[in-house]
């Protein structure tokens, strides 16, 4: 403490107490907002050959996903992601899935193997799109996710990330859903940017269609989607899509992140990277921060009005 002197014996006793607490896991170091761990929260697993998943393989997949999710939560706790004790999201857990990954293109055998998405087989992941100048969607997604993570921490939330860097491969889209499910998130957002026709502009909020695993969160996901749409229109200058969905909303049944979710979730295509006007916005730090703040505002609105 400032203004007090401690004897060497007192300092040694104090240090011993700290070491005892650290050994018991009671001393948690905190890092600055937006810091990331050294690698992805989970690595992708090989899927079985096409056909209905076998019971043993499904059990193994669930166990692996549970371990990965617990590791992701522990990693975020060590990184100071537990959030503040006060704030509009205090005590809540929010899942963030930054689509794709920075090195997916380096491992086509991994990202092209098939996984079960709840309705059909699809590839583990994809490389994502990019602007005409080569700015990748994976980079955009991770930047917005990092800003959003910092904003959510300040609002008191704990955050579960499906990947914690832009320098890896995967995880597969089904594993991402499992990480968020097993992380006990109360709400989740999947961040993307589209690669649509160059003449098309705008954002689209993708919402799930009931398929079994997600049946209980369809209505709540639709509410979340409306909150995201309203916040994006209010807090950014991005218009609703001129080529995808209806008035900025589209229902999809072919995406693992939506099909397998057990928590309210949406996927947002924040704009069209193939359109020059949208690309100029998407690649700017200012817009990325605005997009993150809009998503935070939508999550807060969703949590404050659960019965709408």
Buried (B, 14 or more C-beta within 10 A) or exposed (E): EEEEEEEEEEEEEEEEEEEEEEEEEEEEEEEEBBBBBEEBBBBBBEBBEEEEBEEEEEEEBEEBBBEBBEBBBEBBBBBBBBBEEEBBBEEBBBBBBBBBBBBBBEBEEBBEBBBBBBBEBBBBBBBBBBBEEEBBBBBBBBBBBBBBBBBBBBBBBBBBBBBBBBBBBBBBBBBBBBBBBBBEBBBBBBBBBBBBEBEBBBBBBBBBBBBEBBEEBBEBBBBBBBBBBBBBBEBBEBBBBEBBBEEBBBBBBEBBBBBBBBBBBBBBBBBBBBBEEBBEBBBEEEBBBBBBBBBBBBBBBBBEEEEE
